[in-house]
């Protein structure tokens, strides 16, 4: 008789509860958006209080009464303008690897990718997952799927020129679009990881021919294949060469793929 599988190592007390890391991730995202909304409201309040009863474009002759929280907001805005909004330049072989991003966008994208890496690695070590074989590749496929699902609300919220989140936080379309594209690339990468690990697990368990037949017949795998096709179509027509020459084709395929992929994933 084979010995029972040993339980996962105990979670350190200094760490958060990683049994449901998706909720921790979403809480952090909502908290960051809330801080940006508070910043926008503070800037509007300062502008309104300094202007007084005058309309935009008129110069007020009233003395300006600064308060402490005004100085805090102005200090942050000065720091953002001087450091965070500077173009990110890191040249390799004469090419800037960051493109047209600034340091604030590079920082947010880096934190986004590192957080998702932690959401995949730490739960595999410190939680018990219900899987068929208990192999690392099957757990990796499961974690990649959950990370994709938790990214979708953020992916849709940052899309478009007049999105609700851009109006709330006061971010430019260029900043929101850079984050949207970064999350889109992350989702596509996680989908590839999930598909590769799932196909490899089925192939090792059932054999290549039986696994291919199961993919064609099992409803969940057929829906997953349809979702994969949507991701591939959306990623293919999102290349800069296609967007600049056939923008309508890019927009139509993007919208239809986004509309189809949701029921395919959540089925």
Helices and strands as residue ranges (DSSP letters): G 18-20, H 21-51, H 68-79, I 80-84, E 91-92, E 95-96, H 103-126, H 136-157, H 164-169, H 173-206, H 208-217, H 219-236, H 240-245, H 247-266
